[in-house]
Amino acid sequence: MRLPRLFIPFMLAALLLGGWEWAVRSGRADELLFPSPSHVLEWCWEGLLSGELLSATVVTVRRLALGFVIGGLVGIPLGALCARVRWINDTVGVIALGLQTLPSVCWVPLALLWFGPEESAVVFVVVMGTLWAVVATVRESVLNVQPLYLRAAQTMGSGGVHLWMNVVLPAALPGIISGLKQGWAFAWRSLMAAEIFVVILSGFGLGSLLHAGRELLRMDQVMGVMGVIMLVGFLADLAFFAPAERWLRRSRGLER
């Protein structure tokens, strides 16, 4: 009988957490620096009961989704234009490659100066973290479309919007999905940097809880928030990116 695909990872995680719990309980690890999994779960449960953890998660996910959608909607067509229009590639494309390597935290001072400690400042940082990663990846994906596909379509009379919608974008779709996944990862990093440094009275997110745990020396809170961030990322991949990649492989005969 075949074991479920996630059985082995969960078994390894259980063994690691059990060993961690034993090390703390037996005094072989410092409880202040390495709180036991039971204490981390206890903080998470208390945060859920008080509503603090759920409220922070909702605020963070809302900011993340808004910034990611804006960055993706702007980044996909801009990356495609960089691949097909020379002067745009020589200007925006080069800038995108440079800005992609810029750490997300570098946008925080600019966001504070331009927007102040407002919700728009956090969303701006997330958009900047997402946009340039998507532009660079989509640009490379469109450039890597086989020229044979384009010539064959043009020979049969395709051109303009029809060529883009029926040949270029379908051929570049695997790279576009990978670019969106990369943009999602950069969006998370950007958001955490923004929420740690930008104090917003309209709502405290997971980054704010993470920073508060550091200030209060509550390592159970720090690790609990880190676990929630990992869980949200896992659920997002399970709900959106994994089905899209599975559909793409099946539609091209790469998977049953």
C-alpha positions as CSV (number, residue, x, y, z in Angstrom):
1,M,0.0,0.0,0.0
2,R,1.4,3.4,-1.0
3,L,1.8,5.9,1.8
4,P,0.2,9.4,1.3
5,R,2.6,11.8,-0.3
6,L,2.7,14.1,2.8
7,F,3.0,11.3,5.3
8,I,6.8,11.2,5.4
9,P,7.3,15.0,5.7
10,F,4.8,15.1,8.6
11,M,6.5,12.2,10.3
12,L,9.9,14.0,10.1
13,A,8.3,17.2,11.4
14,A,6.7,15.3,14.3
15,L,10.1,13.7,15.2
16,L,11.8,17.1,15.1
17,L,9.2,18.8,17.2
18,G,9.2,15.9,19.6
19,G,13.0,16.1,20.0
20,W,12.7,19.9,20.4
21,E,10.1,19.5,23.1
22,W,12.2,16.9,25.0
23,A,15.3,19.1,24.8
24,V,13.5,22.0,26.4
25,R,11.7,19.9,29.0
26,S,14.9,18.2,30.1
27,G,16.8,21.5,30.4
28,R,19.2,20.8,27.5
29,A,17.9,23.9,25.6
30,D,17.3,27.5,26.9
31,E,13.5,28.0,27.2
32,L,14.0,31.8,26.7
33,L,15.7,31.4,23.4
34,F,14.2,28.1,22.2
35,P,10.6,27.9,23.6
36,S,9.1,24.5,23.4
37,P,6.5,23.7,20.6
38,S,3.8,23.4,23.3
39,H,4.5,27.0,24.5
40,V,4.4,28.2,20.9
41,L,1.1,26.5,20.3
42,E,-0.2,27.8,23.6
43,W,0.6,31.4,22.4
44,C,-1.1,30.7,19.1
45,W,-4.2,29.4,20.8
46,E,-4.4,32.4,23.2
47,G,-3.9,34.7,20.2
48,L,-6.8,33.0,18.4
49,L,-9.1,33.2,21.4
50,S,-8.3,36.9,21.9
51,G,-8.7,37.6,18.2
52,E,-5.3,39.3,18.0
53,L,-3.7,36.7,15.8
54,L,-6.7,36.3,13.4
55,S,-7.1,40.0,13.1
56,A,-3.4,40.5,12.3
57,T,-3.5,37.6,9.7
58,V,-6.5,39.2,7.9
59,V,-4.8,42.6,7.8
60,T,-1.6,41.1,6.4
61,V,-3.3,38.9,3.8
62,R,-5.4,41.9,2.6
63,R,-2.4,44.1,2.2
64,L,-0.5,41.2,0.5
65,A,-3.3,40.3,-1.9
66,L,-3.8,44.0,-2.9
67,G,-0.1,44.7,-3.5
68,F,0.4,41.4,-5.3
69,V,-2.5,41.8,-7.7
70,I,-1.5,45.4,-8.6
71,G,2.1,44.3,-9.1
72,G,1.1,41.3,-11.2
73,L,-1.4,43.2,-13.4
74,V,1.2,45.8,-14.2
75,G,4.2,43.5,-14.3
76,I,2.9,40.9,-16.8
77,P,2.1,43.3,-19.7
78,L,5.2,45.4,-18.9
79,G,7.5,42.4,-19.0
80,A,5.9,41.3,-22.3
81,L,6.5,44.7,-23.8
82,C,10.1,44.7,-22.6
83,A,10.6,41.4,-24.6
84,R,9.1,42.7,-27.8
85,V,9.7,46.5,-28.0
86,R,13.4,47.3,-28.2
87,W,13.4,50.8,-26.7
88,I,11.2,49.7,-23.7
89,N,13.6,46.8,-23.1
90,D,16.6,49.1,-23.3
91,T,15.0,51.4,-20.7
92,V,12.4,49.7,-18.4
93,G,14.0,46.3,-18.9
94,V,17.4,47.4,-17.7
95,I,15.9,49.3,-14.8
96,A,13.8,46.3,-13.8
97,L,16.9,44.1,-13.7
98,G,18.6,46.6,-11.4
99,L,15.6,47.2,-9.1
100,Q,14.9,43.4,-8.8
101,T,18.2,43.1,-6.8
102,L,17.3,46.0,-4.5
103,P,16.3,44.8,-1.0
104,S,12.7,45.4,-0.2
105,V,13.5,47.3,2.9
106,C,15.1,50.0,0.8
107,W,11.6,51.1,-0.4
108,V,10.4,51.7,3.2
109,P,12.0,55.1,3.7
110,L,10.7,56.3,0.3
111,A,7.2,55.0,1.1
112,L,7.2,56.8,4.5
113,L,8.4,60.1,2.9
114,W,5.9,59.9,0.0
115,F,2.8,58.5,1.7
116,G,3.4,58.9,5.4
117,P,2.6,56.1,8.0
118,E,-0.5,55.1,6.0
119,E,-1.9,51.9,4.5
120,S,-0.8,53.1,1.1
121,A,2.8,53.1,2.2
122,V,2.7,49.4,3.0
123,V,0.9,48.6,-0.3
124,F,3.5,50.6,-2.2
125,V,6.3,48.6,-0.8
126,V,4.6,45.3,-1.6
127,V,3.9,46.5,-5.2
128,M,7.5,47.4,-5.7
129,G,8.7,44.1,-4.3
130,T,6.3,42.2,-6.6
131,L,6.5,44.3,-9.8
132,W,10.1,44.1,-10.8
133,A,10.4,40.3,-10.1
134,V,7.4,39.7,-12.3
135,V,8.7,42.0,-15.1
136,A,12.1,40.4,-15.2
137,T,10.7,36.8,-15.3
138,V,7.9,37.5,-17.8
139,R,10.4,39.3,-20.1
140,E,12.7,36.2,-20.1
141,S,9.8,33.9,-20.6
142,V,8.6,35.8,-23.7
143,L,12.1,36.1,-25.1
144,N,12.5,32.3,-24.8
145,V,9.4,31.5,-26.9
146,Q,10.6,29.4,-29.9
147,P,10.9,31.6,-33.0
148,L,9.6,28.6,-35.0
149,Y,6.2,29.1,-33.3
150,L,6.0,32.7,-34.3
151,R,7.1,32.1,-37.9
152,A,4.6,29.2,-38.3
153,A,1.7,31.4,-36.9
154,Q,2.7,34.3,-39.1
155,T,2.8,32.1,-42.1
156,M,-0.8,31.1,-41.4
157,G,-1.9,34.7,-41.2
158,S,-1.7,35.3,-37.4
159,G,-0.5,38.7,-36.2
160,G,-1.0,41.5,-33.7
161,V,-3.3,40.7,-30.8
162,H,-4.2,37.3,-32.2
163,L,-0.5,36.3,-32.3
164,W,0.0,37.5,-28.7
165,M,-3.1,35.8,-27.3
166,N,-2.9,32.5,-29.1
167,V,0.9,31.9,-29.5
168,V,3.2,34.1,-27.4
169,L,1.3,34.1,-24.1
170,P,0.4,30.3,-24.1
171,A,4.0,29.5,-25.0
172,A,5.3,31.7,-22.2
173,L,2.7,30.7,-19.7
174,P,4.9,28.3,-17.6
175,G,7.4,31.1,-17.1
176,I,4.7,33.6,-16.3
177,I,3.3,31.3,-13.6
178,S,6.8,30.9,-12.2
179,G,7.2,34.7,-12.3
180,L,4.0,35.1,-10.3
181,K,5.3,32.6,-7.7
182,Q,8.5,34.5,-7.4
183,G,6.6,37.7,-7.1
184,W,4.5,36.2,-4.4
185,A,7.7,35.3,-2.4
186,F,9.1,38.8,-2.9
187,A,5.7,40.3,-1.9
188,W,5.9,38.5,1.5
189,R,9.4,39.7,2.1
190,S,8.4,43.3,1.2
191,L,5.3,43.2,3.4
192,M,7.2,41.9,6.5
193,A,9.8,44.7,6.1
194,A,7.1,47.3,5.7
195,E,5.0,46.1,8.7
196,I,8.0,45.9,10.9
197,F,9.2,49.5,10.2
198,V,5.9,51.3,9.4
199,V,3.6,51.7,12.4
200,I,0.1,52.0,11.0
201,L,-2.8,52.8,13.3
202,S,-5.3,51.4,10.8
203,G,-4.3,47.8,11.6
204,F,-1.4,45.8,13.0
205,G,-0.3,42.9,10.8
206,L,1.8,39.8,11.4
207,G,5.0,41.8,10.9
208,S,3.9,44.1,13.7
209,L,3.3,41.1,16.0
210,L,6.7,39.7,15.0
211,H,8.4,43.0,15.9
212,A,6.5,43.3,19.2
213,G,7.6,39.8,20.1
214,R,11.2,40.7,19.6
215,E,10.8,43.9,21.7
216,L,9.2,41.9,24.5
217,L,11.6,39.0,24.3
218,R,8.7,36.7,23.6
219,M,10.3,34.0,21.5
220,D,7.1,32.0,21.6
221,Q,5.3,34.9,19.9
222,V,8.1,35.3,17.3
223,M,8.1,31.6,16.4
224,G,4.3,31.5,16.5
225,V,4.0,34.3,14.0
226,M,6.7,32.7,11.8
227,G,4.7,29.5,11.8
228,V,1.5,31.4,10.8
229,I,3.4,33.0,7.9
230,M,4.6,29.6,6.7
231,L,1.1,28.2,7.0
232,V,-0.5,31.1,5.0
233,G,2.2,30.7,2.3
234,F,1.6,26.9,2.2
235,L,-2.2,27.3,1.9
236,A,-1.8,30.0,-0.9
237,D,0.4,27.6,-2.9
238,L,-2.0,24.8,-2.3
239,A,-5.0,26.8,-3.3
240,F,-3.7,28.8,-6.3
241,F,-0.2,28.0,-7.7
242,A,-0.3,24.2,-7.3
243,P,-3.6,23.8,-9.2
244,A,-2.5,26.2,-11.9
245,E,0.8,24.3,-12.4
246,R,-1.0,21.0,-12.4
247,W,-3.6,22.2,-15.0
248,L,-0.7,23.5,-17.2
249,R,1.1,20.2,-17.1
250,R,-2.0,18.2,-17.8
251,S,-3.1,20.4,-20.6
252,R,0.3,19.8,-22.3
253,G,0.4,16.1,-21.8
254,L,3.1,16.2,-19.2
255,E,1.0,14.7,-16.4
256,R,-2.0,12.4,-16.2
